[in-house]
Amino acid sequence: MLRGWRLLSPSRHSRLAARTLSTLGPRPASDAQAFLDEELPAITDLFNDHAETSADGQKLLKLPRLKSLLSSIGEKPGDATLQRMFDAADADGSGAIDLQEFLDASNKFLVCTPARTVLVVGGPGTGKGLLCERLVSECQVSHVSCGDMLREEVAEGTPLGHSVAAVMQRGELVPSTTIVALLRRRMRRFAARRLLIDGFPRSRQNAIDFADQCGTPELALVLTCPEEVMIERILKRGLASGRADDNLRTARARIETFRAQGEPTLRWLREHKVPIVELDASGSPDEVWAQLLTIGRLMRSAVSLQNSFMSTP
């Protein structure tokens, strides 16, 4: 994922190319983009690394290197999609494509119908992951853990992983633009499916950026739990998993961060008409699941009653 990203220090050439691309004219709001404007400097650098220089000095990419380029960005389309993408970009049949042709083809073939999202929000140790595992198992939905996604970046040793490792170790929030860009890319794997996003949004700015780039979520499940219970669970999990951030000092910092950011985030979601369902997560996973089932039964009864009423002459 984003292997080779150099957004922290893009080359002068890539900044110039990005500015040039951004001045080609405003894109209508309805136009979907494979990459965010903020990513263009890094994308340009990576394209130049994988491309060959033609006799007239132009950077051109051939099919065998297209797959490697996309992989370095975190995109892994199938071979058939890859071939169609290249053929569409190579309109003149020259066997090579330039940067603009690559970006246009990416917008056409990598952008898909967004996943329908359910946010699963709660402090550390509230059991978000356990609830999501059960929903995936019993409700045929998909799941992305925001924390796991970031830890994968750190474990893979990417430049982005290095930049967020220290932030995570201190229990602070990863920059919103970084996390939303990663989520946006991960969501492409779940086109038109219902997707649980676990541990997100962690701030009001997260919610704003997510709605802007990925659309308004369908629902937010909010897990509440006393602080002492959260700390007990985090320390117990740390003994079993060996996670570097599951220690007392970091746990308290993460809980404090969540307390400070949580209410403004929920307020923003309410203001933007995102339905919120609160669950008491202080009990066992089975008790939390029972609450969710009760809510589900009530909702089905309400919908059934409404449909019956509407069908009555």
Summary of the structure (lengths in Angstrom):
residues: 313
radius of gyration: 22.3
end to end distance: 56.7
largest distance: 76.9
contacts: 925
relative contact order: 0.12
helix: 59%
strand: 11%
